Amino acid sequence: MSSTNRSEARKTHKSDYYVTPVREIENFLNELQKEENQILIKNFLDPCAGGLIGKDKMSYPEAIKNAVYDRYGGKPRVETIDIRLDSLANIKGNYLKMDCKDKYDVIITNPPFNISLDIIKKALNDVKDNGYVIMLLRLNYFGSKSRKKFWEEYGLPKYTFVHHKRMSFTDDGKTDSIEYAHFVWEKGYRSNFTNLRVI
Ligand SMILES: C[S@@+](CC[C@H](N)C(=O)[O-])C[C@H]1O[C@@H](n2cnc3c(N)ncnc32)[C@H](O)[C@@H]1O
């Protein structure tokens, strides 16, 4: 993370913890459903689930609950993992060292930037065939020497949903100068192109 604002957030939060706005996730999930209409009745894992005891809810489980339980009455199961003991996740530990293979239809999170590629690769390995891996990443994640090999090996995500409004990850509502997008991979779908939509 290069932004000043998120650097400020990191001073007070360990393990690269900051909070994704639930509304933005709900907005994204609603748009994704227009393309993949069964996605919200599935078995989810958030492997970097966040939350802070006594302060913040876990953003992705909360958004999934709002987008699914409230509007459609479905009951997806959302398992949660986080490395911090003060997180609200059900399971405390390092996702990169856990055996989660073939248990989940959808693995979704906002990963810590410094280990994001390892998280994505593990999630693509762990998710069931034809399942989805969804990560909130900087839009410029596409452009880097270090990830070129990854795109060549795995192809591009099936969808890229670019958030037109800059997100704030801090309580004061300040935004940084970086655009974010939800990157959506479907395991087994490979393309050298991505379907990009601005939401
Ligand atoms: C960028 S925050 C996102 C939190 C939450 N998903 C959200 O979007 O609001 C990343 C989270 O990953 C957790 N984390 C860092 N390294 C991890 C690891 N190796 N395994 C599991 N969780 C990890 C941090 O404690 C933090 O809560």
The ligand as a MOL file (V3000), in Angstrom:
LIG
                    3D

  0  0  0     0  0            999 V3000
M  V30 BEGIN CTAB
M  V30 COUNTS 27 29 0 0 0
M  V30 BEGIN ATOM
M  V30 1 C -7.0030 -5.5020 4.5460 0
M  V30 2 S -7.6130 -6.2140 6.0130 0 CHG=1
M  V30 3 C -9.2390 -6.6450 5.4710 0
M  V30 4 C -10.1950 -6.9810 6.5570 0
M  V30 5 C -11.6150 -7.2920 6.0820 0
M  V30 6 N -11.6060 -8.4220 5.1390 0
M  V30 7 C -12.2150 -6.1120 5.3870 0
M  V30 8 O -12.2610 -6.1240 4.1570 0
M  V30 9 O -12.6600 -5.1920 6.0800 0 CHG=-1
M  V30 10 C -6.6910 -7.7390 5.9740 0
M  V30 11 C -6.9690 -8.6900 7.1150 0
M  V30 12 O -6.1640 -9.8480 6.9080 0
M  V30 13 C -5.7010 -10.3220 8.1420 0
M  V30 14 N -4.5070 -11.1360 7.8620 0
M  V30 15 C -3.2410 -10.7140 7.6220 0
M  V30 16 N -2.4420 -11.7590 7.3220 0
M  V30 17 C -3.2400 -12.8710 7.3700 0
M  V30 18 C -3.0030 -14.2640 7.1700 0
M  V30 19 N -1.7940 -14.7190 6.8250 0
M  V30 20 N -4.0360 -15.1240 7.3330 0
M  V30 21 C -5.2660 -14.6870 7.6800 0
M  V30 22 N -5.5560 -13.3660 7.8970 0
M  V30 23 C -4.5530 -12.4750 7.7320 0
M  V30 24 C -5.4680 -9.0660 8.9560 0
M  V30 25 O -5.4780 -9.3260 10.3350 0
M  V30 26 C -6.6270 -8.1790 8.5020 0
M  V30 27 O -7.7530 -8.3320 9.3510 0
M  V30 END ATOM
M  V30 BEGIN BOND
M  V30 1 1 1 2
M  V30 2 1 2 3
M  V30 3 1 2 10
M  V30 4 1 3 4
M  V30 5 1 4 5
M  V30 6 1 5 6
M  V30 7 1 5 7
M  V30 8 2 7 8
M  V30 9 1 7 9
M  V30 10 1 10 11
M  V30 11 1 11 12
M  V30 12 1 11 26
M  V30 13 1 12 13
M  V30 14 1 13 14
M  V30 15 1 13 24
M  V30 16 1 14 15
M  V30 17 1 14 23
M  V30 18 2 15 16
M  V30 19 1 16 17
M  V30 20 1 17 18
M  V30 21 2 17 23
M  V30 22 1 18 19
M  V30 23 2 18 20
M  V30 24 1 20 21
M  V30 25 2 21 22
M  V30 26 1 22 23
M  V30 27 1 24 25
M  V30 28 1 24 26
M  V30 29 1 26 27
M  V30 END BOND
M  V30 END CTAB
M  END
